[in-house]
Amino acid sequence: MSVFDEPVEEPDQIRDQLRQLFRYRAFIVLGLVLGMLGGAAVSLLGGSTYTATGEVVVHAISTAPFQAGGVSVDKQISMGTERQIAQSASVAAGAAKALGERTAPAVLQRDLRVSNPPETQTLMFEYSADSPERAAALVNAFVHAYLDYRENAASHRIDTTVSKLSAELKPLLDQRKVLDERIAAANAGSGKTSDQSERGNLVTEIADLQGRISSLKSLDTTPGDIVRKGDPPAFPSSPGLAMLLLTGAVAGLALGILAAWVRSVLEPRVRSVADVQDNLRAPVLGILPRRRGGERLLEVGRSGHGNRAEAYRTIAFRLVHDRRFAGRGSLLIVAPRENADAVSVAVNLAGAFAEIGNDILLVEANLRTPELAQRLPLHPGHGRPVPGSWAEGERLAVDAGVDGRFDLLPGREVPNPARALTSPQFARLLNAPSGPDEHVVVVTGPLLTHADGLAVAKQAAGVVVVCDLNEVRRDDLDRVWELITGAGGHILGAVLDKGSRGRSLRGLTDSGPTARKRGRGRRARGSVVVPPARSGPPPPSGAGPAAGAPVGTDAPSLRG
């Protein structure tokens, strides 16, 4: 753990995680809206559903009052089998026929549910339909169709058994008739015969068959009793609109939170101050509030006492009293990429240093598209032309309002920026200040776009990295740390900028204000090139660089 890390408590971690989720609140809102729309669509398209219920107590039907082993017939009913019969296609066909329905039995079966309460011989029929009357009619039709099917099956079994027994009885009756004739003839001749014994056995067998047939014909084939008739339900069984909306909202909210969490996990950009510190291996010196539209580039000393100006003063005070930087003179302000406004931070830190009482020289080390001289309020006629290279060129006085002034060494286009930034003249400018209270603040182009920043980083006393809190990527910060430390530089910390007000819709989903990014790209491409200064007297009073005054000086040569 580094010296600037602090132990993180669990509540802080939870708050940080929630804060990251709400950075992608559009996912959450979108999921909530889609869930409620889905619930409303189900309610409107599906309509109300009504469920009617009927109950039947099942009776046992058998061809004998007791089965083998003395087990009662009532104990031999398989309610699972009866439930399958009630849900069969044969019963559905009987229900359709009873109602005169032309619907296929398989279609009618889809909305039928048959259950058996535990420890009972009761079947519960439930049928759902789009109207209470149809639900009641169909559930009653299925109840009666089940009972008819079961009664017909029992009657068919009894008839089949009676037919078999009758077929066995008929030859016995014929045989008895023959024996009766033979016995009658024997009695007429006063003779004795053994047919009487045979006839006795035959009569016993006939009586047994006739008794069994009589028992079968006397069996009760009632399949069951209807204990609850299916009446039209008074209320729909399906959830209402309010319940569907609530269910859809909960489901949509859960999906939205999941989508926001996945988006935050896969987000390549930093999600918190802790991420910046971890990837840059340096503390965060300050967080700049959002910039209001129309604010000037130089806010410290000229724009009142706004939040951003106070933030710049706080950062400057912290740097002045930082043991790693105090008294060493030079400070490099650089951004990883174009979307962070390092120029604004450098200018306002220079103003804040001047306010503290230090002699400040702001160096625009952007030798490709210089523009600071056109954007700052300058004191006319206060340039100090010095012959030599760009690093020894003219210094302009910047009007910092109530804070006084500080000097500006404006950039200008040179054939070889790397050579100019590694020249001995520039090294003396950074490492040999004219006094103990003089500080040099250098601003260059983006570090990951040009190597100019590295040429300065190895010579400056410290580096401050400016990051757009909504745009900077973790791998960019890792790369910045590798480059600066590899070049021998030292990162003092980071300044986080929340950017300007007004964000696009995309900023709700991925925290990426593209309008600001595109605007800066256009400004970089259309920036004004600072022309070389002409030799001669200083410009007249009232003519600043905006009026066409020269801001540079011709350099006879670029050395080393």
C-alpha positions as CSV (number, residue, x, y, z in Angstrom):
1,M,0.0,0.0,0.0
2,S,1.4,3.4,-0.9
3,V,1.7,6.4,1.4
4,F,-1.3,8.1,-0.1
5,D,-3.7,5.1,0.2
6,E,-6.0,5.0,3.1
7,P,-7.8,2.0,4.5
8,V,-11.2,1.6,2.9
9,E,-14.1,0.7,5.2
10,E,-16.9,-1.6,4.0
11,P,-19.5,1.2,4.0
12,D,-17.2,3.3,1.8
13,Q,-16.8,0.3,-0.6
14,I,-20.6,-0.1,-0.8
15,R,-21.1,3.6,-1.4
16,D,-18.4,3.5,-4.1
17,Q,-20.0,0.5,-5.8
18,L,-23.5,2.2,-5.8
19,R,-21.9,5.4,-7.1
20,Q,-20.4,3.4,-10.0
21,L,-23.8,1.8,-10.8
22,F,-25.5,5.1,-10.9
23,R,-23.0,6.4,-13.4
24,Y,-24.9,4.1,-15.8
25,R,-28.3,5.0,-14.5
26,A,-29.7,5.0,-18.1
27,F,-29.4,1.2,-18.1
28,I,-31.4,1.1,-14.8
29,V,-34.1,3.5,-16.0
30,L,-34.3,1.8,-19.4
31,G,-34.7,-1.6,-17.7
32,L,-37.4,-0.2,-15.4
33,V,-39.3,1.4,-18.3
34,L,-39.1,-1.7,-20.4
35,G,-40.3,-4.0,-17.5
36,M,-43.3,-1.8,-16.9
37,L,-44.1,-1.7,-20.6
38,G,-43.8,-5.4,-20.8
39,G,-46.3,-5.8,-17.8
40,A,-48.7,-3.4,-19.5
41,A,-48.4,-5.3,-22.8
42,V,-49.2,-8.6,-21.0
43,S,-52.2,-7.1,-19.3
44,L,-53.6,-5.6,-22.5
45,L,-52.8,-8.4,-25.0
46,G,-53.5,-11.3,-22.6
47,G,-56.7,-10.0,-21.1
48,S,-58.2,-11.3,-17.9
49,T,-58.3,-15.0,-17.1
50,Y,-61.0,-16.7,-15.1
51,T,-60.6,-20.1,-13.4
52,A,-63.6,-22.3,-12.4
53,T,-63.2,-25.3,-10.0
54,G,-65.0,-28.6,-9.6
55,E,-64.4,-31.4,-7.2
56,V,-65.2,-35.1,-7.5
57,V,-65.0,-37.9,-4.8
58,V,-63.9,-41.1,-6.7
59,H,-65.7,-44.4,-5.9
60,A,-64.1,-47.8,-6.4
61,I,-65.8,-50.1,-8.9
62,S,-64.7,-53.8,-9.1
63,T,-66.2,-57.1,-10.3
64,A,-65.9,-58.5,-6.7
65,P,-66.5,-56.8,-3.3
66,F,-63.0,-58.0,-2.1
67,Q,-59.8,-58.8,-3.9
68,A,-57.3,-61.4,-3.0
69,G,-55.7,-61.0,0.4
70,G,-58.8,-59.4,1.9
71,V,-57.9,-55.8,0.9
72,S,-60.8,-53.5,0.6
73,V,-61.7,-52.2,-2.8
74,D,-61.6,-48.6,-1.5
75,K,-57.9,-49.1,-0.7
76,Q,-57.1,-50.2,-4.3
77,I,-57.9,-46.9,-6.1
78,S,-54.8,-45.4,-7.7
79,M,-55.4,-41.7,-7.6
80,G,-52.4,-41.1,-9.9
81,T,-54.0,-43.3,-12.5
82,E,-57.4,-41.5,-12.0
83,R,-55.7,-38.2,-12.5
84,Q,-54.1,-39.3,-15.7
85,I,-57.5,-40.6,-16.9
86,A,-59.1,-37.2,-16.1
87,Q,-56.5,-35.5,-18.2
88,S,-56.7,-37.9,-21.1
89,A,-57.7,-37.2,-24.7
90,S,-60.7,-39.5,-24.4
91,V,-62.2,-37.4,-21.6
92,A,-61.4,-34.2,-23.5
93,A,-63.2,-35.6,-26.6
94,G,-66.2,-36.4,-24.4
95,A,-66.3,-32.9,-22.9
96,A,-66.0,-31.3,-26.4
97,K,-68.9,-33.5,-27.7
98,A,-71.1,-32.6,-24.7
99,L,-70.6,-28.9,-25.3
100,G,-70.8,-29.2,-29.1
101,E,-67.3,-27.8,-29.4
102,R,-65.4,-28.1,-32.6
103,T,-62.2,-27.3,-30.9
104,A,-59.6,-30.1,-31.0
105,P,-59.4,-32.1,-27.7
106,A,-55.7,-31.3,-27.4
107,V,-56.5,-27.6,-27.4
108,L,-59.0,-28.0,-24.7
109,Q,-56.6,-30.0,-22.6
110,R,-54.0,-27.1,-22.4
111,D,-56.1,-25.0,-19.9
112,L,-57.2,-28.0,-17.8
113,R,-55.5,-28.8,-14.5
114,V,-56.4,-31.8,-12.4
115,S,-54.9,-32.3,-8.9
116,N,-55.4,-34.7,-6.0
117,P,-55.2,-33.3,-2.5
118,P,-53.0,-35.5,-0.3
119,E,-54.6,-38.3,1.7
120,T,-57.9,-38.0,-0.2
121,Q,-59.8,-39.7,-2.9
122,T,-60.8,-36.4,-4.4
123,L,-60.0,-35.0,-7.8
124,M,-60.0,-31.2,-8.2
125,F,-60.7,-30.0,-11.7
126,E,-59.6,-26.4,-12.6
127,Y,-60.2,-24.8,-16.0
128,S,-59.1,-21.3,-17.1
129,A,-60.8,-19.4,-19.8
130,D,-61.3,-15.8,-21.0
131,S,-64.8,-15.5,-19.5
132,P,-66.3,-16.9,-16.2
133,E,-69.2,-18.6,-18.0
134,R,-66.9,-20.5,-20.4
135,A,-64.6,-21.6,-17.6
136,A,-67.6,-22.9,-15.6
137,A,-69.1,-24.7,-18.6
138,L,-65.8,-26.4,-19.5
139,V,-64.9,-27.5,-16.0
140,N,-68.4,-29.1,-15.6
141,A,-68.1,-30.7,-19.0
142,F,-64.7,-32.3,-18.0
143,V,-66.2,-33.5,-14.7
144,H,-69.1,-35.2,-16.3
145,A,-67.0,-36.5,-19.1
146,Y,-64.6,-38.1,-16.6
147,L,-67.5,-39.7,-14.7
148,D,-69.2,-40.9,-17.8
149,Y,-66.0,-42.4,-19.1
150,R,-65.3,-44.2,-15.8
151,E,-68.9,-45.4,-15.6
152,N,-68.9,-46.7,-19.1
153,A,-65.6,-48.4,-18.6
154,A,-67.0,-50.1,-15.4
155,S,-70.2,-51.2,-17.2
156,H,-68.2,-52.5,-20.1
157,R,-66.1,-54.6,-17.8
158,I,-69.1,-56.0,-16.0
159,D,-70.9,-56.8,-19.2
160,T,-67.8,-58.5,-20.5
161,T,-67.5,-60.6,-17.4
162,V,-71.2,-61.5,-17.4
163,S,-71.0,-62.5,-21.0
164,K,-68.1,-64.9,-20.2
165,L,-69.9,-66.4,-17.2
166,S,-73.1,-66.8,-19.2
167,A,-71.2,-68.6,-21.9
168,E,-69.8,-71.0,-19.3
169,L,-73.3,-71.4,-17.8
170,K,-75.1,-72.4,-21.0
171,P,-73.4,-75.8,-21.6
172,L,-73.9,-76.6,-18.0
173,L,-77.6,-75.9,-18.3
174,D,-77.8,-78.1,-21.4
175,Q,-75.9,-80.9,-19.6
176,R,-78.3,-80.7,-16.7
177,K,-81.3,-81.0,-19.1
178,V,-79.8,-84.1,-20.6
179,L,-79.2,-85.6,-17.1
180,D,-82.7,-84.8,-16.1
181,E,-84.1,-86.7,-19.1
182,R,-81.8,-89.7,-18.4
183,I,-82.8,-89.8,-14.7
184,A,-86.5,-89.5,-15.7
185,A,-86.2,-92.5,-18.0
186,A,-84.3,-94.5,-15.4
187,N,-87.0,-93.8,-12.8
188,A,-89.7,-95.0,-15.3
189,G,-88.0,-98.4,-15.6
190,S,-87.5,-98.6,-11.9
191,G,-83.8,-98.8,-12.5
192,K,-81.0,-97.1,-10.6
193,T,-78.4,-94.9,-12.2
194,S,-75.3,-92.9,-11.2
195,D,-76.6,-89.8,-13.1
196,Q,-78.2,-88.4,-9.9
197,S,-74.8,-87.9,-8.3
198,E,-73.4,-86.2,-11.3
199,R,-76.5,-84.1,-11.5
200,G,-75.9,-82.9,-7.9
201,N,-72.4,-81.7,-8.7
202,L,-73.7,-80.0,-11.9
203,V,-76.4,-78.2,-10.0
204,T,-73.9,-76.8,-7.5
205,E,-71.7,-75.5,-10.2
206,I,-74.6,-73.9,-12.0
207,A,-75.8,-72.2,-8.8
208,D,-72.3,-70.8,-8.3
209,L,-72.2,-69.3,-11.8
210,Q,-75.7,-67.9,-11.5
211,G,-74.8,-66.3,-8.1
212,R,-71.7,-64.7,-9.6
213,I,-73.7,-63.3,-12.5
214,S,-76.3,-61.9,-10.1
215,S,-73.6,-60.3,-8.0
216,L,-72.1,-58.6,-11.0
217,K,-75.4,-57.3,-12.2
218,S,-76.2,-55.9,-8.8
219,L,-72.9,-54.0,-8.5
220,D,-73.2,-50.2,-8.2
221,T,-71.4,-48.6,-11.1
222,T,-71.6,-45.1,-9.8
223,P,-68.0,-43.7,-10.5
224,G,-68.1,-40.9,-8.0
225,D,-70.0,-38.0,-6.5
226,I,-69.7,-34.3,-7.5
227,V,-69.0,-32.5,-4.3
228,R,-68.4,-29.1,-5.9
229,K,-69.9,-27.9,-9.0
230,G,-68.0,-25.5,-11.2
231,D,-69.7,-22.1,-10.8
232,P,-68.7,-18.9,-12.8
233,P,-65.9,-17.2,-10.8
234,A,-66.7,-13.7,-9.6
235,F,-63.1,-12.4,-10.0
236,P,-60.3,-13.1,-12.5
237,S,-57.5,-15.4,-11.5
238,S,-54.9,-13.7,-13.5
239,P,-52.9,-10.8,-11.9
240,G,-54.4,-7.3,-12.5
241,L,-52.8,-4.4,-14.3
242,A,-51.2,-3.0,-11.1
243,M,-49.7,-6.4,-10.2
244,L,-48.3,-6.9,-13.7
245,L,-46.8,-3.4,-13.7
246,L,-45.2,-4.0,-10.3
247,T,-43.8,-7.4,-11.4
248,G,-42.5,-5.9,-14.6
249,A,-40.9,-3.0,-12.8
250,V,-39.2,-5.3,-10.3
251,A,-37.9,-7.6,-13.1
252,G,-36.9,-4.6,-15.3
253,L,-35.1,-3.0,-12.4
254,A,-33.2,-6.1,-11.6
255,L,-32.1,-6.5,-15.3
256,G,-31.2,-2.8,-15.5
257,I,-29.0,-3.1,-12.4
258,L,-27.4,-6.2,-13.8
259,A,-26.7,-4.4,-17.1
260,A,-25.3,-1.4,-15.3
261,W,-23.0,-3.7,-13.2
262,V,-21.8,-5.5,-16.2
263,R,-21.1,-2.2,-18.0
264,S,-19.2,-0.9,-15.0
265,V,-17.1,-4.0,-14.7
266,L,-16.2,-3.9,-18.4
267,E,-15.6,-0.1,-18.4
268,P,-12.0,0.6,-19.5
269,R,-12.1,4.1,-18.0
270,V,-11.5,4.9,-14.4
271,R,-14.5,4.7,-12.1
272,S,-13.3,6.5,-9.0
273,V,-10.5,8.5,-7.4
274,A,-9.1,5.3,-6.0
275,D,-8.7,3.9,-9.6
276,V,-6.7,7.0,-10.6
277,Q,-4.4,6.6,-7.6
278,D,-3.9,2.9,-8.1
279,N,-3.1,3.2,-11.8
280,L,-1.0,6.3,-11.6
281,R,0.8,5.3,-8.4
282,A,0.4,8.9,-7.2
283,P,-2.1,10.9,-5.1
284,V,-5.0,13.0,-6.4
285,L,-4.1,16.6,-5.7
286,G,-7.5,18.0,-6.3
287,I,-10.8,17.6,-8.2
288,L,-11.9,20.6,-10.3
289,P,-15.7,21.3,-10.3
290,R,-17.6,21.4,-13.6
291,R,-16.8,24.4,-15.8
292,R,-19.7,26.7,-16.5
293,G,-20.2,27.9,-20.1
294,G,-18.5,31.1,-21.0
295,E,-15.8,31.0,-18.4
296,R,-12.4,32.5,-19.4
297,L,-9.2,30.4,-19.7
298,L,-7.6,32.3,-16.7
299,E,-10.1,32.0,-13.9
300,V,-7.8,32.7,-10.9
301,G,-7.8,36.4,-10.1
302,R,-10.1,37.4,-13.0
303,S,-13.3,35.4,-12.5
304,G,-14.1,36.2,-9.0
305,H,-14.0,33.5,-6.3
306,G,-15.7,30.6,-8.0
307,N,-15.4,27.0,-7.0
308,R,-12.9,26.2,-9.7
309,A,-10.7,29.2,-8.8
310,E,-10.6,28.0,-5.1
311,A,-9.8,24.5,-6.3
312,Y,-6.8,25.8,-8.2
313,R,-5.6,27.8,-5.2
314,T,-5.9,24.7,-3.0
315,I,-3.8,22.6,-5.5
316,A,-1.2,25.4,-5.7
317,F,-0.9,25.7,-2.0
318,R,-0.5,21.9,-1.7
319,L,2.3,21.8,-4.3
320,V,4.1,24.7,-2.7
321,H,4.3,22.9,0.6
322,D,5.0,19.5,-1.0
323,R,8.5,18.4,0.1
324,R,9.0,16.7,-3.2
325,F,8.5,19.9,-5.2
326,A,9.1,22.9,-2.9
327,G,12.1,24.9,-3.8
328,R,13.0,22.9,-6.9
329,G,11.6,25.3,-9.4
330,S,10.0,23.6,-12.4
331,L,6.7,21.8,-12.8
332,L,5.3,20.0,-15.9
333,I,1.6,20.0,-16.5
334,V,0.6,17.3,-19.0
335,A,-2.4,15.2,-20.0
336,P,-2.5,11.7,-21.3
337,R,-4.7,12.5,-24.3
338,E,-6.4,15.5,-25.9
339,N,-9.6,15.2,-23.9
340,A,-8.1,16.7,-20.7
341,D,-7.5,20.4,-20.6
342,A,-3.9,20.6,-19.3
343,V,-3.6,24.2,-20.6
344,S,-6.3,25.5,-18.3
345,V,-4.7,23.8,-15.3
346,A,-1.3,25.2,-16.1
347,V,-2.5,28.7,-16.7
348,N,-4.6,28.8,-13.5
349,L,-1.9,27.2,-11.4
350,A,0.5,29.9,-12.6
351,G,-2.0,32.5,-11.5
352,A,-2.4,30.8,-8.1
353,F,1.4,30.6,-7.6
354,A,1.6,34.4,-8.5
355,E,-1.2,35.0,-6.0
356,I,0.9,33.3,-3.3
357,G,3.8,35.7,-4.1
358,N,6.1,33.6,-6.3
359,D,7.7,34.7,-9.5
360,I,6.1,32.5,-12.2
361,L,7.2,31.8,-15.7
362,L,4.6,29.9,-17.7
363,V,6.2,28.1,-20.6
364,E,4.1,26.9,-23.5
365,A,6.2,23.9,-24.7
366,N,3.6,23.1,-27.4
367,L,5.8,23.8,-30.4
368,R,3.3,22.3,-32.9
369,T,0.1,24.2,-32.5
370,P,0.8,27.1,-30.0
371,E,-2.2,29.2,-29.0
372,L,-1.7,30.5,-25.4
373,A,-0.7,34.1,-26.5
374,Q,-4.1,34.5,-28.3
375,R,-6.1,33.2,-25.3
376,L,-4.6,35.1,-22.4
377,P,-4.9,38.8,-21.3
378,L,-1.4,40.3,-21.8
379,H,0.1,43.5,-20.5
380,P,1.0,45.4,-23.7
381,G,4.6,46.4,-24.0
382,H,6.0,44.3,-21.2
383,G,7.9,41.7,-23.3
384,R,11.5,41.2,-22.6
385,P,13.1,40.2,-25.9
386,V,16.2,38.1,-25.5
387,P,18.2,37.0,-28.5
388,G,18.8,33.3,-29.0
389,S,16.7,30.2,-29.4
390,W,13.0,29.7,-28.6
391,A,13.8,29.0,-24.9
392,E,15.6,32.4,-24.7
393,G,12.9,34.2,-26.6
394,E,10.5,37.0,-25.7
395,R,8.6,36.7,-22.4
396,L,5.1,38.3,-22.3
397,A,3.5,39.6,-19.1
398,V,0.1,38.1,-18.4
399,D,-2.5,40.2,-16.5
400,A,-3.7,38.0,-13.7
401,G,-6.1,40.6,-12.3
402,V,-6.0,41.1,-8.6
403,D,-3.2,38.5,-8.4
404,G,-0.8,40.8,-10.4
405,R,1.0,39.2,-13.3
406,F,3.2,36.4,-14.4
407,D,5.4,35.9,-17.4
408,L,4.6,33.8,-20.4
409,L,7.1,32.2,-22.8
410,P,4.7,31.5,-25.7
411,G,5.3,28.5,-28.0
412,R,5.9,28.8,-31.7
413,E,6.3,26.4,-34.5
414,V,9.9,25.1,-34.9
415,P,11.2,22.5,-37.4
416,N,12.3,20.1,-34.7
417,P,10.3,20.3,-31.4
418,A,12.3,17.4,-29.7
419,R,15.6,19.2,-30.3
420,A,14.3,22.5,-28.9
421,L,12.9,20.8,-25.8
422,T,16.2,19.0,-25.1
423,S,18.5,22.0,-25.9
424,P,20.8,23.3,-23.2
425,Q,18.9,26.6,-23.2
426,F,15.7,24.9,-22.3
427,A,17.5,22.9,-19.6
428,R,18.9,26.1,-18.0
429,L,15.4,27.6,-18.1
430,L,14.0,24.7,-16.1
431,N,16.9,24.0,-13.7
432,A,18.4,27.4,-13.0
433,P,15.7,29.8,-11.9
434,S,16.6,33.4,-11.3
435,G,15.5,33.4,-7.7
436,P,14.4,31.0,-4.8
437,D,10.7,32.1,-5.3
438,E,10.7,31.6,-9.1
439,H,8.8,28.7,-10.4
440,V,8.6,27.5,-14.0
441,V,5.3,25.9,-15.1
442,V,5.5,24.1,-18.3
443,V,2.6,22.8,-20.4
444,T,3.0,20.4,-23.3
445,G,0.8,18.5,-25.7
446,P,-0.7,15.2,-24.8
447,L,1.9,12.7,-23.5
448,L,0.5,9.7,-25.4
449,T,0.2,11.6,-28.7
450,H,3.7,13.2,-28.9
451,A,7.0,12.6,-27.1
452,D,7.4,16.3,-26.3
453,G,6.1,15.7,-22.7
454,L,8.8,13.0,-22.0
455,A,11.5,15.4,-23.1
456,V,10.4,17.8,-20.4
457,A,9.4,15.2,-17.8
458,K,13.0,14.0,-17.3
459,Q,14.2,17.6,-16.7
460,A,11.3,19.0,-14.6
461,A,11.3,18.7,-10.8
462,G,7.8,17.2,-10.8
463,V,5.0,16.2,-13.1
464,V,1.3,16.8,-12.6
465,V,-1.0,14.7,-14.7
466,V,-4.4,16.3,-15.7
467,C,-7.2,13.7,-16.3
468,D,-10.8,14.1,-17.4
469,L,-12.6,12.2,-14.7
470,N,-15.2,11.0,-17.3
471,E,-12.8,10.0,-20.1
472,V,-9.4,8.9,-18.8
473,R,-8.7,5.2,-19.3
474,R,-6.9,2.9,-16.8
475,D,-4.5,1.6,-19.3
476,D,-3.6,5.2,-20.3
477,L,-2.7,6.0,-16.7
478,D,-0.6,2.9,-16.5
479,R,1.2,3.9,-19.7
480,V,1.8,7.5,-18.5
481,W,3.4,6.1,-15.3
482,E,5.6,3.8,-17.2
483,L,6.8,6.5,-19.6
484,I,7.4,9.2,-17.1
485,T,9.2,7.0,-14.5
486,G,11.1,5.3,-17.3
487,A,12.3,8.7,-18.5
488,G,13.5,9.5,-15.0
489,G,10.6,11.9,-14.2
490,H,8.7,12.0,-10.9
491,I,4.8,12.2,-10.8
492,L,3.7,14.5,-8.0
493,G,0.0,13.7,-8.4
494,A,-3.1,14.1,-10.6
495,V,-5.6,16.8,-11.1
496,L,-9.1,15.5,-12.0
497,D,-11.3,17.7,-14.1
498,K,-15.1,17.0,-14.3
499,G,-15.3,19.0,-17.5
500,S,-18.0,21.4,-18.6
501,R,-21.7,21.4,-18.0
502,G,-24.1,19.8,-20.4
503,R,-23.7,16.2,-21.3
504,S,-25.1,14.2,-24.2
505,L,-27.4,11.2,-23.8
506,R,-24.4,8.9,-24.3
507,G,-23.0,10.4,-21.1
508,L,-25.8,8.8,-19.1
509,T,-24.8,5.4,-20.3
510,D,-21.0,5.4,-20.4
511,S,-20.0,8.8,-18.8
512,G,-18.5,9.9,-22.1
513,P,-19.2,13.5,-23.0
514,T,-18.5,13.2,-26.7
515,A,-19.5,16.7,-27.5
516,R,-16.8,18.2,-25.4
517,K,-14.3,15.7,-26.8
518,R,-15.2,16.6,-30.4
519,G,-15.2,20.3,-29.6
520,R,-11.6,20.1,-28.4
521,G,-10.6,18.2,-31.4
522,R,-12.0,20.9,-33.7
523,R,-10.3,23.6,-31.6
524,A,-6.9,21.8,-31.8
525,R,-7.2,21.5,-35.5
526,G,-8.3,25.1,-35.9
527,S,-5.9,26.7,-33.4
528,V,-4.0,29.8,-34.4
529,V,-0.3,29.4,-35.0
530,V,1.8,31.9,-33.2
531,P,4.0,33.8,-35.8
532,P,7.6,34.5,-35.2
533,A,8.3,38.0,-33.7
534,R,9.7,40.7,-35.8
535,S,12.7,42.6,-34.7
536,G,11.9,46.2,-33.8
537,P,10.4,48.3,-31.0
538,P,7.7,46.8,-28.8
539,P,4.1,47.2,-29.9
540,P,2.2,50.3,-29.1
541,S,0.1,50.6,-26.0
542,G,-3.2,48.8,-26.2
543,A,-2.1,46.4,-29.0
544,G,-2.0,42.9,-27.5
545,P,-1.5,39.7,-29.4
546,A,-5.2,39.6,-30.2
547,A,-4.6,42.7,-32.3
548,G,-1.8,41.2,-34.2
549,A,1.2,41.9,-32.0
550,P,4.1,39.6,-32.4
551,V,4.6,37.2,-29.5
552,G,7.8,35.3,-30.5
553,T,11.3,36.2,-31.5
554,D,13.4,35.0,-34.3
555,A,16.0,32.4,-33.3
556,P,19.1,32.4,-35.4
557,S,19.7,28.7,-34.8
558,L,18.5,25.7,-32.7
559,R,21.4,24.1,-30.9
560,G,21.6,20.6,-29.4
